[in-house]
Amino acid sequence: MPYRRYAWVEIDSGAIAHNVAALKARTPAGTRFMAVVKADGYGHGAAQTARAALGAGADRLGVATVEECVSLREAGVSARLHILSEPPVESIPLLLEHDVVPTVTSRAFATALSREAARLDRETSYHLKIDTGMNRIGVRAEDAADMAIRLDGLPGVVMEGAFTHFATADVLADWDFDRQMERFGAALDEMKTEGVRPRIVHAANSAATVLHPEAHFDLVRCGIAIYGLHPSAATRGSIDLRPAMSVKSRVSFVKRVGLGDGVSYGLTWHAGAPTTIATLPLGYADGVHRLLSNRMDVLIGGRRCRQVGNVCMDQLMVEVPAGLEVSPGDEAVLVGEQGGERIVMNELAEAAGTINYEMACGFALRMERIHL
Ligand SMILES: *Cc1c(COP(=O)(O)O)cnc(C)c1O
């Protein structure tokens, strides 16, 4: 039996390699490329994504947590590895053990990192995060030079890079984006005047990599686009990305229902005429958000079937359109292609009132992943 259950996720590694190459082609030769593989590679598998991306020219990886660093190292990934926010001070020994480049946003962390590195007679790099307007994390742009000078003399640590992150990179011709660019430029100029020159300056996420060449600097940090998903409508049409994730299942049960019969918890849907209902063995615990109830389609036999009734934890039901013969064991596609029909991640994300980023992450909750 190919699968332990009749619901699974397929990942096309070739698509990830294609997307990395397409993004790299947008940046000048010599620009470094960080593949962002946090949250288990946006649900696509961190280690497998890392391998595909590194094979296609990525030269370093970005993650969100220390745990993610450790599991990549345990999976045998030896590439340069960044953690994109300042981790707990208590994790510093682990960071050094696994050769992780942390983000620094506080003097306390930098000092503790320096102390531990000096104790081990090591030298370790960090990147300074500068807040230019997103107001999430980072040293305020106007304080960046001052902070850089204070950290400059610490033994055992080197500021290899300085970076910022955009709040609105996915919009074209945006005043807030321009303001962030100006503040970042001013902070870097001030640092230069004070004699602090980070070797690697970076700012661009996927959207900025595609839409804002002026934000490429020395390195780009691409997440969503390496998975073949667009960060916003603005990038669609301007770069050829191939979605890497498909979500598939097999029909587990088929039945006829009569006029007026209800389906699923709460009986929120009733048959307007005698019809056929097929059950699929996946639900909200697999990432098919309950908000999608009565609002999504599934492909069976190359045809769109409307999902009906509330999505359950482990199962969901669809109405089989007239003229389509469906039997248990037939393949159903929730995301991907079947018989020339296609459902993209965005269709589900929009129906659930969220973004493709969150939708993709959700499909990693419980389903087995097959890497093609
Ligand atoms: C997640 C993240 C990225 C990647 O963003 P995408 O929009 O997925 O390309 C880049 N930089 C930082 C700091 C991040 O947290």
The ligand as an SDF file (V2000), in Angstrom:
LIG
                    3D

 15 15  0  0  0  0  0  0  0  0999 V2000
    9.4130   34.6750    6.7760 C   0  0  0  0  0  0  0  0  0  0  0  0
   10.4190   35.6980    6.4830 C   0  0  0  0  0  0  0  0  0  0  0  0
   10.8770   35.8930    5.1690 C   0  0  0  0  0  0  0  0  0  0  0  0
   10.2930   35.1930    3.9650 C   0  0  0  0  0  0  0  0  0  0  0  0
    9.1270   35.8900    3.5510 O   0  0  0  0  0  0  0  0  0  0  0  0
    8.3120   35.4370    2.2500 P   0  0  0  0  0  0  0  0  0  0  0  0
    7.2460   36.4610    2.1200 O   0  0  0  0  0  0  0  0  0  0  0  0
    7.7520   34.0920    2.5480 O   0  0  0  0  0  0  0  0  0  0  0  0
    9.2690   35.4180    1.1270 O   0  0  0  0  0  0  0  0  0  0  0  0
   11.9120   36.7980    4.9830 C   0  0  0  0  0  0  0  0  0  0  0  0
   12.4350   37.4820    6.0220 N   0  0  0  0  0  0  0  0  0  0  0  0
   11.9860   37.3450    7.2810 C   0  0  0  0  0  0  0  0  0  0  0  0
   12.5990   38.1420    8.3750 C   0  0  0  0  0  0  0  0  0  0  0  0
   10.9530   36.4550    7.5500 C   0  0  0  0  0  0  0  0  0  0  0  0
   10.4970   36.3250    8.8140 O   0  0  0  0  0  0  0  0  0  0  0  0
  1  2  1  0
  2  3  1  0
  2 14  2  0
  3  4  1  0
  3 10  2  0
  4  5  1  0
  5  6  1  0
  6  7  2  0
  6  8  1  0
  6  9  1  0
 10 11  1  0
 11 12  2  0
 12 13  1  0
 12 14  1  0
 14 15  1  0
M  END
$$$$
